[in-house]
C-alpha cells in the first residue's frame, strides 16, 4: 500500500508541475502569435538544456549520466519530445482553455494504465469521479464547429504520449537522479523542436520576446522536474487527477490575456472538474485512514 504522505508529496509536485507548465504554455502561445512556433520552442528548449546541463555538472553528475540513462529514461524523454511538439503546435491555434481541457484526458488514461499496468487499486467511487471529471471537460470543450476543430486533435494526441511518459517515469530506478532524467529529457525535446523549426522560416525577435522565451525555458525546467517527482511518489492514478487544477487557471489566463470570457456553462464544467478532483482526494484519504486503523 502506498503511504499517504508519499501520495501527498506526489500531489504537491503535480500541482507545481501544472503551475509551471501553464506559465510556460501561456508565454509560448503569446510569443508564437508573432514568431514561428518551432523557432520559439527550439530556443526555449535549448536555453533549458544549457541551464540543466550546468546544474548537473555542478552537482558532479555528468560522469553518471550515461549509466543512469536507462531505457525507461529514454522512452520517457522521447514521449516528452513528441508530447511537447504536438501539444504546443495545437495550442497556438486554440484558446488556451480549450487546449488545456482537451489535454485533461490524460488523468483518465493514466488511471486506467495505473490499474492495468501497475496493478493499483482503483475503486468504483474513484472511477466514477474520474468519469464525472471527464464529463466536466466535455462541458468545457463542448465539441462543435467553434470549440473543437482539427487542431484540437494535436492536444488529444499528446494525451497518449503523456500517458506513456508517466508510466515510463514510474519504472525509472529509484537511485536514478531526477536531475539526470531532466537533462536527458531536455536534450531530446530540444532535438524534436529543432526538427520542427527546420521546416519553418525563422524571424528576428525583439529583446522582450527573447526575455519571455528565457522565462519559458526556466519554467519548463521546473515543470519537467516536478512532473518527474510527481510520478515517482504516491499512487499514480490519484496523483494524475490533480492535472485538473490547470483548467480554471487556464481559463482565467485566457480571459485576462486574450479576452476569452468563460460563460456559465464553462463555469459549470470547471466546478464539476474541480469538485471531482477534491472528492477523489477525500476518498483516498478516507481509504488510507481506514486501512491504518485496521492495522492498529
C-alpha positions, -999 to 999 in steps of 0.1 A, spaced: 0 0 0 13 35 -9 19 57 21 -5 87 22 24 111 28 41 98 -4 9 104 -23 6 138 -8 41 146 -19 32 134 -54 1 156 -54 20 188 -44 46 180 -71 18 176 -96 2 210 -86 36 227 -90 42 209 -123 8 222 -136 16 257 -125 50 260 -142 38 243 -174 8 266 -175 31 296 -173 53 281 -200 23 274 -222 9 310 -218 43 325 -227 48 302 -257 13 309 -270 17 347 -266 52 348 -283 41 324 -310 14 349 -321 43 367 -338 70 341 -343 71 306 -358 62 280 -331 92 258 -340 117 287 -335 101 296 -301 102 260 -289 138 253 -301 152 284 -284 132 278 -252 143 242 -251 180 250 -259 181 275 -231 165 250 -207 190 223 -217 220 246 -211 208 256 -177 201 219 -167 235 209 -181 252 234 -158 232 223 -128 241 186 -135 277 195 -140 278 215 -107 262 185 -89 290 163 -102 266 140 -120 279 143 -156 301 111 -153 270 91 -143 246 104 -170 254 75 -193 250 48 -167 218 63 -153 201 67 -187 180 35 -188 156 25 -215 128 40 -194 146 73 -192 149 73 -230 113 63 -235 101 90 -212 123 116 -230 111 106 -264 74 108 -253 81 141 -237 95 154 -270 65 142 -291 41 155 -265 57 189 -264 57 194 -301 22 182 -308 5 199 -278 21 233 -282 17 232 -320 -21 228 -314 -21 253 -286 -11 283 -308 -43 276 -329 -67 271 -300 -79 290 -269 -56 280 -241 -86 269 -220 -97 245 -248 -62 231 -253 -58 226 -215 -92 210 -211 -86 186 -240 -53 175 -226 -70 166 -193 -80 133 -208 -45 123 -195 -56 116 -159 -83 92 -171 -59 74 -193 -33 73 -166 -58 60 -140 -67 32 -164 -30 25 -171 -22 26 -134 -48 -1 -127 -40 -23 -157 -2 -19 -159 9 -12 -123 -19 -31 -106 -30 -1 -85 -64 -5 -67 -89 19 -82 -123 16 -65 -156 23 -82 -160 56 -65 -127 69 -79 -136 55 -113 -170 73 -112 -153 105 -100 -128 103 -129 -157 98 -154 -176 127 -139 -145 149 -142 -141 139 -178 -178 149 -184 -169 182 -169 -141 185 -195 -166 178 -223 -189 205 -209 -160 230 -210 -148 220 -245 -183 215 -260 -172 197 -292 -186 216 -322 -176 240 -350 -163 266 -326 -150 247 -297 -133 217 -314 -115 219 -347 -89 198 -364 -61 215 -344 -77 200 -313 -66 166 -324 -30 176 -315 -36 181 -278 -57 149 -279 -27 130 -294 -4 144 -267 -25 126 -241 -13 93 -255 24 104 -253 19 118 -218 4 86 -206 33 65 -218 57 92 -204 42 90 -169 42 52 -169 79 52 -180 87 76 -152 72 51 -127 96 24 -139 128 45 -136 151 31 -109 148 49 -76 185 56 -75 184 75 -108 188 112 -101 159 133 -112 183 160 -125 198 134 -149 163 125 -161 155 162 -166 188 167 -186 181 137 -209 145 149 -214 156 184 -223 181 172 -248 155 150 -266 129 178 -265 154 202 -280 162 178 -308 125 174 -315 118 211 -315 149 216 -337 134 193 -363 102 212 -362 119 246 -366 139 233 -396 106 233 -415 100 270 -408 115 303 -418 130 319 -388 121 355 -379 141 382 -360 128 386 -324 127 416 -301 146 417 -268 112 414 -250 103 383 -269 137 367 -262 133 376 -225 99 359 -224 113 328 -241 141 327 -214 114 327 -187 95 300 -206 127 279 -206 132 283 -169 95 274 -161 99 244 -184 128 231 -163 107 233 -131 77 218 -148 97 188 -160 114 183 -126 81 184 -107 65 161 -133 92 135 -127 88 139 -89 50 136 -91 51 103 -109 78 88 -86 58 93 -54 25 81 -43 -5 65 -61 -1 74 -98 -39 71 -105 -47 95 -77 -18 120 -83 -28 122 -120 -62 136 -111 -47 168 -99 -38 177 -135 -74 191 -135 -61 220 -114 -48 235 -147 -82 242 -162 -96 270 -140 -62 288 -142 -60 283 -179 -95 298 -184 -86 327 -161 -54 335 -181 -73 332 -214 -98 357 -201 -71 382 -189 -47 379 -218 -68 370 -249 -102 382 -237 -118 347 -238 -146 352 -213 -160 320 -198 -197 316 -198 -220 299 -172 -217 265 -190 -179 267 -189 -180 277 -152 -203 247 -146 -177 224 -162 -149 239 -141 -169 233 -109 -175 196 -119 -139 190 -127 -125 207 -96 -152 190 -74 -143 156 -89 -106 161 -80 -114 172 -44 -137 142 -39 -110 118 -53 -85 132 -28 -110 129 0 -119 93 -8 -82 83 -9 -75 99 25 -105 80 40 -93 48 25 -58 52 40 -72 62 74 -94 31 73 -65 8 64 -43 24 91 -69 19 118 -73 -18 109 -35 -22 111 -36 -9 146 
